[in-house]
Amino acid sequence: RRVRIFQYTLVRLMSLMHGTALRQIGGYSEEFVVLDVQALDEESMKYLYEFCAKQHVNRVEVLLHWIQVLITEGISNNLLVVPPPILTRAFQTLSRGMVNLNNARKLADVPFPFPLSQMVVVLILVQAIVTPLYIAVLVDDMVMAPILSFLPIFGMWSVTFIACQLEQPFGQDPNDLPLANLQSSFNASLCMLLDPLAQRPPTLKPNSCQKVNLLRQHTAGRVSTTDSFKVENAGICRKTKGTWDAGLHEDEDEDEALYQTGDSEAVLQMSPRIRMPYADPTVS
């Protein structure tokens, strides 16, 4: 029960910290869905939402501190029975996340120098006035003159407007980063970590292939892929009439030993059913 309380508290704090960080770099223009903060105690939530807002305290730093205190208390209460070198990676990952947040805030909080942006606009306006005059003097063709005047002016204005979009990639504009999708994906990842089926590693079936030759045959036969698998065949070596239907015989261990020696001539003399040639990947 103590471990479960620790896990569910940590997941809620991580979701809240991630959403608060996204809201911070987004200019506080958008709210994000987090995992059930109503389950946290009211005193802590009042401090986070009311006191920190009045005193202009960074909420992300408060949440980061709470997570670090929670992990430290878990160590002292023997909830986290993890070797120290591995456990320190959790603190390093949290600190690296704060560094990345501060780097993102530089893009959101530090604007492009206003004098420089105004100078760029003025120079483009000068170009828009002078370019048609020069083209009219240098080009006599009635068709090419407008085209040569339009293309450089249009290109410079396009680059300028694209730069304005890239200057602030956070927000709710069509070309901004999908912060809401990032938060939803993070919440889904946190819920996956709490899933009991995701907390245990898979185990091999009793009749699974545990010989390298048979495993090669399963790979060449494309019994299972990254998107699907056949329940009746995937990873299973079935016996039919006392023999392996994959071609295994009583000399399997000897054949596998030949594979390990690297003797190509001896391997070529092996049974065709056991020797695995380089199959054409285009053949299903």
Summary of the structure (lengths in Angstrom):
residues: 284
radius of gyration: 32.0
end to end distance: 50.3
largest distance: 94.5
contacts: 645
relative contact order: 0.08
helix: 62%
strand: 3%
